[in-house]
Amino acid sequence: MDASKGRSGPRFYSRAAPFFSRRRFAVAALSVYPAPPNAEPIALPPPNGLTQLGQPTTPPDSPDTAILERVPAPDASHRTLVRFTAPEFTSLCPITAQPDFAHIVIDYVPDTWLVESKSLKLFLGSFRNHGAFHEACTLQIATRLIETLSPVWLRIGAYFYPRGGIPIDVFWQSASPPEGIWIPDQGVPAYRGRG
């Protein structure tokens, strides 16, 4: 019996599940069985020349060594807004080496490329041991995205949590927003103390 799973052996589902039990029927129809306990992860060939998606990856040591990858946008004739939210961004103060924490919201209107989300996650995580001021981190993220994607428009809001009693929020956008695009509020309220 596998104590971590709370059951022993593989589960077998009846294909005669009642029609009103959609979840049980879906599981039975898909024939979902647990992986063998000592199974090796399967390395799939990279789709569209991507080197990180679907592959075991080692987190990059710094933003300079991180690789941002891109995939073709599905339909450039229909302008869309893409949003990424990173509520647990961390970096280091370049003077004291103390950690800085931020909630980062990235909005962009793609032209022909989308950022591949795993590579973006690894890129943002590479700031964890990177010493830079809040403004420099924010602009470095925006600059790398612009260089990689050449989007129609990009904005970034970096909402850093207070350290030393002062919250710092950094905002940047590449140009005026394009006409006809719905751009929602970033949804991060201004920092408030107990008052």
C-alpha positions as CSV (number, residue, x, y, z in Angstrom):
1,M,0.0,0.0,0.0
2,D,1.3,3.4,-0.9
3,A,0.8,5.5,2.2
4,S,1.1,8.8,0.4
5,K,-1.8,7.9,-1.9
6,G,-3.9,6.3,0.8
7,R,-4.7,3.3,-1.4
8,S,-3.2,0.1,-2.6
9,G,-2.7,-0.9,-6.2
10,P,-4.1,0.6,-9.3
11,R,-7.7,1.8,-9.4
12,F,-10.1,0.3,-11.9
13,Y,-13.3,2.1,-12.7
14,S,-16.5,0.6,-13.9
15,R,-17.5,1.6,-17.4
16,A,-21.1,1.1,-16.2
17,A,-21.0,4.2,-14.1
18,P,-24.4,5.9,-13.7
19,F,-25.0,8.6,-16.4
20,F,-25.5,11.2,-13.7
21,S,-22.0,10.7,-12.3
22,R,-20.1,12.7,-15.0
23,R,-16.8,12.7,-13.1
24,R,-16.7,9.0,-12.6
25,F,-17.7,8.4,-16.2
26,A,-15.0,10.8,-17.5
27,V,-12.4,9.0,-15.5
28,A,-13.6,5.6,-16.7
29,A,-13.7,6.7,-20.3
30,L,-10.1,8.0,-20.2
31,S,-8.8,4.9,-18.5
32,V,-6.6,6.8,-16.1
33,Y,-4.2,4.6,-14.3
34,P,-1.4,5.7,-11.9
35,A,2.2,5.7,-13.2
36,P,4.4,2.9,-12.0
37,P,6.2,3.9,-8.8
38,N,9.7,4.0,-10.4
39,A,8.8,5.4,-13.8
40,E,11.3,7.7,-15.4
41,P,9.9,11.0,-16.9
42,I,9.6,10.8,-20.6
43,A,11.5,13.5,-22.5
44,L,9.3,14.5,-25.4
45,P,10.7,16.1,-28.6
46,P,10.5,19.9,-28.2
47,P,7.5,21.4,-30.0
48,N,8.2,24.2,-32.5
49,G,11.9,24.2,-31.6
50,L,11.2,25.0,-27.9
51,T,13.9,23.8,-25.5
52,Q,12.2,24.1,-22.1
53,L,8.5,23.2,-22.5
54,G,7.9,19.5,-21.9
55,Q,11.6,19.0,-20.9
56,P,13.3,18.8,-17.5
57,T,14.9,22.2,-17.0
58,T,17.4,23.7,-14.5
59,P,16.5,27.1,-13.2
60,P,18.8,29.8,-14.7
61,D,21.3,31.4,-12.4
62,S,20.5,35.0,-13.5
63,P,18.2,36.9,-15.8
64,D,21.1,37.3,-18.2
65,T,21.4,33.6,-18.7
66,A,17.7,32.9,-18.7
67,I,16.2,32.0,-22.1
68,L,12.9,33.5,-23.1
69,E,11.1,31.5,-25.8
70,R,8.3,32.4,-28.1
71,V,5.6,30.6,-30.1
72,P,3.6,31.9,-33.1
73,A,0.5,33.9,-32.3
74,P,-2.6,32.1,-33.5
75,D,-4.2,34.9,-35.5
76,A,-2.6,38.3,-35.8
77,S,-5.7,39.7,-37.5
78,H,-7.6,39.5,-34.2
79,R,-5.9,41.8,-31.6
80,T,-6.0,40.4,-28.1
81,L,-4.6,41.4,-24.8
82,V,-2.5,38.8,-23.0
83,R,-1.9,39.1,-19.2
84,F,0.6,37.3,-17.0
85,T,0.5,37.8,-13.2
86,A,3.4,36.8,-11.0
87,P,2.3,37.4,-7.4
88,E,5.4,35.9,-5.8
89,F,8.2,37.7,-7.7
90,T,11.4,38.1,-5.6
91,S,14.8,39.8,-6.2
92,L,17.6,41.1,-3.9
93,C,18.5,44.6,-2.9
94,P,21.8,45.3,-4.6
95,I,23.2,47.1,-1.5
96,T,21.9,45.0,1.5
97,A,21.2,41.7,-0.3
98,Q,17.9,41.5,1.5
99,P,15.0,40.1,-0.4
100,D,12.4,42.3,-2.2
101,F,9.0,40.9,-3.0
102,A,6.6,42.1,-5.6
103,H,3.3,41.3,-7.4
104,I,4.0,41.8,-11.1
105,V,1.4,42.2,-13.8
106,I,2.4,42.1,-17.5
107,D,0.0,43.0,-20.2
108,Y,0.8,42.9,-23.9
109,V,-0.8,42.9,-27.3
110,P,1.0,40.4,-29.4
111,D,1.9,40.9,-33.0
112,T,3.2,37.7,-34.4
113,W,4.7,36.1,-31.3
114,L,3.5,35.0,-27.8
115,V,5.9,34.4,-24.9
116,E,6.1,30.7,-23.9
117,S,4.8,30.7,-20.3
118,K,7.3,28.2,-18.8
119,S,10.2,30.2,-20.1
120,L,8.7,33.3,-18.7
121,K,8.3,31.6,-15.3
122,L,11.9,30.5,-15.3
123,F,13.0,34.0,-16.4
124,L,11.1,35.7,-13.6
125,G,12.4,33.1,-11.1
126,S,16.0,33.9,-12.2
127,F,15.7,37.3,-10.4
128,R,15.5,35.4,-7.0
129,N,19.3,35.8,-6.5
130,H,19.7,38.9,-8.7
131,G,20.7,42.1,-7.0
132,A,19.0,45.1,-8.6
133,F,16.8,48.0,-7.6
134,H,13.0,47.7,-8.2
135,E,13.1,50.0,-11.2
136,A,15.9,48.1,-12.9
137,C,14.2,44.7,-12.4
138,T,11.0,46.1,-13.9
139,L,12.7,47.6,-16.9
140,Q,14.9,44.5,-17.5
141,I,11.7,42.3,-17.6
142,A,10.0,44.7,-20.0
143,T,13.1,45.1,-22.2
144,R,13.6,41.4,-22.6
145,L,10.0,40.8,-23.5
146,I,10.1,43.6,-26.1
147,E,13.3,42.2,-27.6
148,T,11.9,38.7,-27.8
149,L,8.3,39.4,-28.9
150,S,8.2,42.8,-30.7
151,P,4.7,43.2,-29.4
152,V,2.2,45.9,-30.6
153,W,2.1,47.2,-27.0
154,L,3.3,46.1,-23.6
155,R,2.9,47.5,-20.1
156,I,4.2,46.2,-16.8
157,G,3.1,47.0,-13.3
158,A,5.5,46.0,-10.5
159,Y,3.9,46.4,-7.0
160,F,6.8,45.9,-4.5
161,Y,5.9,45.2,-0.9
162,P,7.2,47.7,1.7
163,R,10.7,47.3,3.0
164,G,12.0,50.1,5.2
165,G,8.4,51.3,5.5
166,I,7.9,52.5,1.9
167,P,6.2,50.5,-0.8
168,I,7.5,51.1,-4.3
169,D,5.4,50.6,-7.4
170,V,7.0,50.8,-10.8
171,F,5.0,51.2,-14.1
172,W,6.2,51.2,-17.7
173,Q,4.5,50.9,-21.0
174,S,6.0,50.8,-24.5
175,A,3.5,53.3,-26.1
176,S,0.0,54.5,-26.0
177,P,-2.5,51.6,-25.9
178,P,-3.8,50.4,-29.3
179,E,-7.3,51.5,-30.3
180,G,-10.1,49.0,-29.8
181,I,-8.4,46.8,-27.2
182,W,-10.1,46.2,-23.9
183,I,-7.4,46.8,-21.2
184,P,-8.7,45.9,-17.8
185,D,-7.4,47.4,-14.6
186,Q,-4.4,45.5,-13.2
187,G,-6.5,44.8,-10.1
188,V,-3.7,45.5,-7.6
189,P,-4.9,48.0,-5.0
190,A,-2.6,50.7,-3.7
191,Y,-0.8,49.6,-0.6
192,R,-2.5,50.5,2.7
193,G,-1.3,50.2,6.2
194,R,-3.6,49.6,9.1
195,G,-5.4,52.9,8.6
